[in-house]
Amino acid sequence: MNVMNLTTEKFEETIKQNDIVILDFWAEWCGPCKQFAPVFEAAAEKYDNILFAKVNVEEQEALAGLFQVRSIPTLVFMREEIVLYSNPGALPANSFEEVIQQVLELDMKQVHKDKAKAEAEAAAEEKA
């Protein structure tokens, strides 16, 4: 199973070393988090090419703050160090699977191109 407990200290290294990372922001006292855990773990067993990482928001406040987590569970899908999707609330297994498939099928060259264009436009607006 490809599930790790991610810490703020290991975040940069982890996303650099793994093409696709799915983050599950959770807390011990959170009922919906506990209900979603088996869905997350089942997907981790199925996709050995994806790193599934759990982030305890009470222990990793800085990391939760970085992603502006306001409610839990919150799921964040990253590929090539880019946040592609962030969703507060647990997803049903079939929806979780659909998002994973979409992330796997993305044309990342186009994503990088679109990101560079958006950043250039934002920089131009800032100068104006």
Buried (B, 14 or more C-beta within 10 A) or exposed (E): EBBBEBBBEBBEEBBEEBBBBBBBBBBEEBEEBBEBBEBBBBBBEEBEEBBBBBBBBEEBEEBBEEBEBEEBBBBBBBBBEEEBBBBEEBBEBEEBBEBBEEBEEBEBEEBEEEEEEEEEEEEEEEEE
